[in-house]
Amino acid sequence: MLLEVKTDVKSLIDVCKDYWQLNDQGSFTYTVREIADKHSMEAHVVSNLVSKHAYVSFEDICCGSCQVPYHLTSRSEYKSRNLYTDTICQTCSDAEKQALINKKLSIIESIKSAVLSDQKDTQQLTLKDIVFLASAIQALGHDNLSQLTSLADNPSCTLSPESASDRMILRHLIDQRLSWISGSTPLTSIRIQDDDVFNLDLANCCLEIPFQSSDLMILIDKFSIEKYQKEFKQSEEFFHVCSEVQLFECLAFLKYTLSEHQLHFSPGDKTQLAMSQCLRYFSIAQTYSLIWRAVKDSAAYYMRGGIGKRQAANSVVGNISRNMEKALANNWDVMPFRRNYKLPQSTISQLLFNTVLGTDDGGFHYKLSDLKSLDSDISTQPLASR
C-alpha cells in the first residue's frame, strides 16, 4: 500500500499517517476516535481532513483502461477495494461515453452526407418511394413537410397497419436515401455493436426530408389528380404496394387476436405466405374470419393441456391454411368481419384505397383482383364484402 500525502503541514501529515497506519495483522493501528483524541479534534473532522489531503493506492488495483491505480481516500473505500477490480475510472468512463457520442454523431452525419451526395429529384422516385414518402409525411410530417416526428412521439399514429410495417417504411426512406436522421433524434436510438455495426431504434428516430416543400406538395397532390390516378391504376407496382398493405393488415390482426388469448407469435415467411394465399381468394374482412377461427382453435388446443403456449401459437398458421382450403373446397361463403376499432384504417391504406382507387376502405372489403377491375359505379357505392 502506497500512502500519498498532499500537504506540507506537519500536523496534517501526522493525522494522515496515523489514519492509514496498519499493524502487523494488517488492521488499522488506531481507531478514528483515538486519532481524534490524540490530535485534539472531533472524529468527523479526522475523516474529512484525511480524504482531502491524502490517499492510498495499490499497483494491482487500477483502472482497467488507463492502468492508473485508484486513489482510496477513506477506510470504507480501502475495505471494499476489491470491488474496483475489472472497472474503469471516471475519467476513462467519461472519455468512452464521449467517444460513443462522437461515433453516433458521425453515423448521423454520414447518413446525411450519403443522402445529399446522391440528391434525387422527386421525378426520379419509384412509385413505392412516392407512396411511402407521402404516407409518412401525412402521418408524421411537420407543417413544413420537411421533417418527420418520431413514432414514439405519436403513439396514436396509424402510418401503417402495425408497428413493424411502420418501421419498415421508415427504414425504406433511409435506405433509399429519401431521408436522414434528424439531429433532434435521441442518441440512445442508435445502438452500436462491438463490430461497429449499428442498429437504429426507428420508433424513436426523427427524420429530415431532402426535398423542397413545394416539390413535396406537388408529389402528394398527384394522388388526388385523376390523370395520375389513372397512371397508378395501370401500374403493377402500385397494386404490388396495395398487396403489401393488405398483408400488413392481416399480420396486424393475427398478432392482435393472438395477444387476446395471451398467445405471442413472431410471423415469419411461412406466415406471410399463408396470408398471401388467403388474400388471393378472399378479402381482408373474410381473411380476418379465417384468422379468428384459427386462433380460437389454437387457444382451445392449448387449454386442453399437454402443450405450451408457443406450440399452440405456432399451430395457428397451419390452421389458417386448412380453414382456407376447406372454404375453397366446399365453396363456403366466408362471412366477413367488420374492421376492429383497435385496428383503424391506416394512413397508407387511405392513400391507396380511398384517395387513388376512390373506395371507402376498399382494401379491407374487396379482394385485390376485384379492386383492379373497379369501375366508376362500384367505386362510388358503399362497399360490402363479396
N, C-alpha and C positions, 0 to 999 in steps of 0.2 A: 504494500500500500504506500503510495507516494502522497505526502502532505504538501500542499502549496498554500502559503500564507501571503495575502495580497496587501499587507500593510507594514509600515516601518515602526509603528507604535509598539514599544516593548510590552506594555500591559496587555494589549490586544493579542500580540503574538503568544504570550503566556496562556491566555484564555483559550486560544485556538489549539495550542499544543496539548493542554490538559483535556480539552473536549475530545480530541481524536486519539489520545494515548491508549494503547492496548496493553494488557498484562500478558503473562506467559501463556495463559489459556486462550488468548485471542478475544477476551472480553474487554469492555471498556474499563479502564482503571478507576475512573471517578464517575459518579452519577452527576447529572446536571445540577442537582441541589447542592452537592458537595463542592462543585466548581463555583457555584454562585456564592456560597458561604466563604469559600477561600478567597474570592476576589471582591467580596462585599458588594454584591449586586443581586437583583431579582433573577429568579430562574428563567423566566421567559426572555429576559434580556440576553442571557448567555446564548441561547439558540439563535436569536436574531443577529447578534454580533458575529457569531461563527459563520452563519450562512452568507453573510455579507462580505466577510474578509478572508475566508479560507474554503478550500475544498480538498477532497482526496480523490485519487484515481487509481485504476489498475490497468496494466497494459492489455490484459486479455478481456476487459470489459469495455468495449469500444463500439463505435458506430460501424455497422456492417457495410457501410458505403465508403466513408472517408477514412475509416480506421482510427479516428481520433478518440482517445479514451474519454469516457463520460466523466463529468465533474459532479461528484456527490457532495452535496452541501449540508446534509443532515444525517443524523444517525438512522432515521427511518429509511432514507434512500440507501444508506450503507447496508442495512439489514435485508433490503429487498433488491440488492444489486444484481442478483441472478436473473431478475425479470428483464433486464436490459439486453440479455443475450438474444442475438438474431434480430435486433431492432436497428433503426437508423435515427440519427439525431434530428433535432428540429430544423437545423439549417439545411441538411440534406433532404429532409422531407419537404420543406418549402421549395427547394430547388426542383425536386421531382414534380411537385404539383405545378410549378410554373412551366416546367418543360412540357408537361402533359397539356396544359392550357395552350402553350405556343403551338404544339403539334396539332391540336384540334382547330385552332385558328388558321393554321396553314392548310388543313384539309378544306375548310370552308372557302378559303381564298383560291385554292387550286380548282375547286368545283366551279367557282365563279369565273375564273380565268378560262377554263375549258369552254364554258358557255359563250363568253364574249369573244373568244378567239375563233369560234365557229358559229358566228352570229347568223341565224336563219331569218329569212323573210317569212311572213305568215303565209305567203303563196307557196312556199316550199313544204309546208307541213302536210303530213298524211292525214287521211280522214280520221283515223284513230287519234292522232295527235290533237286534231281540232276538237273532237268530241270530248276527250279527257280534259283538255285545257279549258274549254268553255264551261264544262260541268264544274270543274274545280273553282273557277272564277265565280260562277253563280252561287256556289255553296259556301266558299271560304273567302272570296275576294273582298278587299277593302274598296272604298268608294273610288279610289284612283285606279282600280283594276290591276295595278302592277304588283300587288302584294297579296299573299295568301296567309291568313291566320292559321294557327295550328288546329288540328283536330281536337286536341286536348282542351283548347280554349273555346271550343264549340261543341260541347257534349250532345247537343240536340241536332247537330248537323247530320243530314242524310245525303251526303255526296253520292254514295252508292248503297246497295242493299245491306252491306255488312262491313265491319271494321277492317277485315283482311283485304277486301277489294278496295276500300278507301286507301289503304297503304299502298296497294298495288298501283293505283292510279297516280299517286304522288311519286312513287318510285319511277314510273314511266316518264313523268315530266322531267325528273332529274337525269335519268339515263339517256333520254333523247335530247338533253341539253336545252330544254324548254323552260328551265328554272334553275335557280341555285339557292342554297341555304342562306337565309337572312341572318344578318349579324345579331338580330334580336332573339335568335334561337338559343335556348339554354345549352351550354356546352355539355351538360350531362346527357344530352340527346345523342352525343357521339361517343361510341364505345370502341376503344382501340384494343385489339388483341396483341398478344406477345409478338406475333409476326408482322406487326404494323398494319394488318388488315383491319379495317374499321367497319362498324355497323351503325346504322342510323336508326334512332327511335323516331320513326316518321310521324307518329301520333303527336309528338311534341315539337316538330320542326315547322318553322315559318319559312315561306318561300318567296323569292323575288322573281318576277316575270320580266324577261328581257325585251319586251315589245312596247311600242308606244300605245298609250291608251286609245288613241284614235284608231289604230290598226286592230286593237282588240275589240273595240265596239263594232267595227265592220265585220270582223270574224264571227262574233256572237250573233249579229243581226242576220247573217246568212241562213241560220236555222229557221228563221221566220219568213224568208223570202221565197215565194213559190218557185222561181227559177232554180234556185239552189236545192230546194226540197226535192224537185224532180230529179236533179242530178244525184242526190243522196239515194233516192229510192231505186235508181238504176245501178247502184254500186253494190257489188258483192261484199266489199269491205264494210260498208255500212251495216248490212244485215249480219255480218260476222260479229261486229261490235254488239249489235242487238242480242245475238245469241249468247254472247259472253255475259251481258247484263241479266238475261233470263236465268242463266246458270248461277250467277251470284245470288239471285233471289231465292232459288231453290236451296242452295247451300245455307243461306241465312236461316231459312225456315227449318231446315234439318237440325241445325245447331240449336235453334230456339226450342224446338219440340223435344229434343233430347234433354236439354237442360231442365225442362219442365218435369221430367221424370228422374232428375238427378243422374242422368247418364251423360258422360262427356266424351267427345269424339273429335278427332282432327281429320277432316276429309282429305283424302289423297287422290291420286289419279283414278283409282278404281271407282271411287265415289263420284267423281266428276263424269266418268264415262257412263255410269248408270243414270245420272241425272240428264245427261245429254241425250241418251236413248229415250228416256221418258218424254223429253221436250220435243223429240222428233214426231211423236204421235199425240201428245196431249199439251194443253195449255198449262201455264204455271198453276192456275187455280185448280186444275184437275191433278196436276203432279203433287200439289200440296196434300190432296186427299190420299194419294198413294204413299206419300211420306208419313202422314199422320197414322195411317193404318199399320205401316211397317214398324214405326217406333212403338206404337201401342202393343204390337205382338212381341217385340223385343223386350219391352218392360215387363210383360206378363211372363215371358221366358225367364227373366231374372227373378221375378217374385216366386216362381215355382221352386226356386232353390237349386243348389248344385253347381251354379256358375257365378262368376264375378261380374261386376258392372262393366268392366272392359270388354269381356266376351259378349255380353248382351248388346253393348253399343256396336261392336264390330259385326254383329249379325244383321244390323239394320239394312246395310247396302244390299245384301242378298235378298232380304225380304222385299225391298223396293223393286228389285228386278223381277222377282217372282210375281208380285202384285201386278206389275206392268204386263208381263207375259200372259197371265190369266185374263186380264182385262181385254187384251188384244185377241186372244184365242177364243174367248166367249163373246166377243163383240159387246162387252159391257158398256153401258152409258155411265162413265165415271162422273159422279157428282162433283161439281167444282166447289172449292172453298171460297169464302169471302176473304178479302185482304185483312190480315191481322193488324189491328190498330197499333200494336207494338212494332210492327214492321211496315211503316208507311212507304208510299211510293218515293223513290229516291230522286235526287236532282237529275242524275244522268238518265234515269228512266223517263222522267218527264220530258227531257230534251229530245230523246229519241222517239218515244211512242206518242207523246202528246203534241209537241211542237212540230216535229217533222212529219210524222205519219197522220197527225190530225185526229187521233183517237183519244178516248177517255180511259187512260191506263190500259191501253190495248195490249201492251206487252204482258200484262197479267192475265187478261181474259182470253187472248187468242193464241193459237199456235203461230210460230213464226212463218210457216208456209202460208197460213191464211193472211197474215199481215202483208206479205209480199204481193198478194193479189187483191188487196183492198181497193174498192172503187169508191167514188165520191159518196154514194148512198150509204155504204157500210160505215165509212169513216165518220159520218155525222150522226149516225144512230147511237142511242145509248147501248153500250156494249154488254153483252151477256155471253157466258161461256157456251161454246158449242159442244 
